[in-house]
Amino acid sequence: MTGTPIQQPATPPIPFDARRRTTFGMRAARRGTAVVRAVFLIGFTGFLVAGVLATVFAGLVIAINGRLP
């Protein structure tokens, strides 16, 4: 035995932070998917609200006239 080996770190040292900074492209991509998701959810919610209002209106018309026109 010539001696104990020098301990090596598990990962090489990183200069500033443990995680790489996100680039402009990555931030834009995340915002883009969030915008698409928000637009979809707003549209879907509007569709559901319109369906409920149409059902309530049809119910009122049936209650008053006895049938739909």
N, C-alpha and C positions, 0 to 999 in steps of 0.2 A: 504494500500500500504506500502510495506516494503522498497521500493526504486527501482531504475532502475536496471535492470539486466546488467551484464557485457556483452559488445558487443563481439560476437564471429566472427572470420574471416570466410569468405565464403568457403575458402578452407584451409586445413592445410598448414602450412609453409613448403616449400621444402628447403633442406639445401643449395644448391648451385645455381641451375638454375631453371627457370620456366618450362623448357622442359627437359625430360630425354635425356640423350646422346644416340646416336644410337650405337647399338652393332656392333661387327665385322660381324655377320651374316646378319644383315640388310643392311650394306654397301655392302657386297658381293652380296646379292640378287639384290640390285638396279643396281650394276655394271653388273651383269649377264644379267638382262633384257635389259640394255642399249646395251650390246655387241650383243645380239641376234637381237635387233631391227636394229642396225647398219649393221650387216651382211645381214639381210633381205633387207634393203634399198639399199645397195651396189649391191646385186645380182639382185634386181628388176630393178635398174637403168641400169645395164649392159645388162639385157635382152631387155630393151627398146632401148638402143643404138644399140644393135645388130639387132633389128628389123628395125630400121631406116636405118642403113647401108645396110642391105639386100634389102630393098625397093629401095634405091638409086641405088645400083648396078644392080638390076633387071631393073630399068628404063633405065639405060645406055645401058644395053645389048639389050633391046627392041628398043631403039632409034637407035642403030648401026645396028642390024641384022633385025629388023622388027618383031621379035618374040623371045621367050625364047628357048634355045636349047632343 
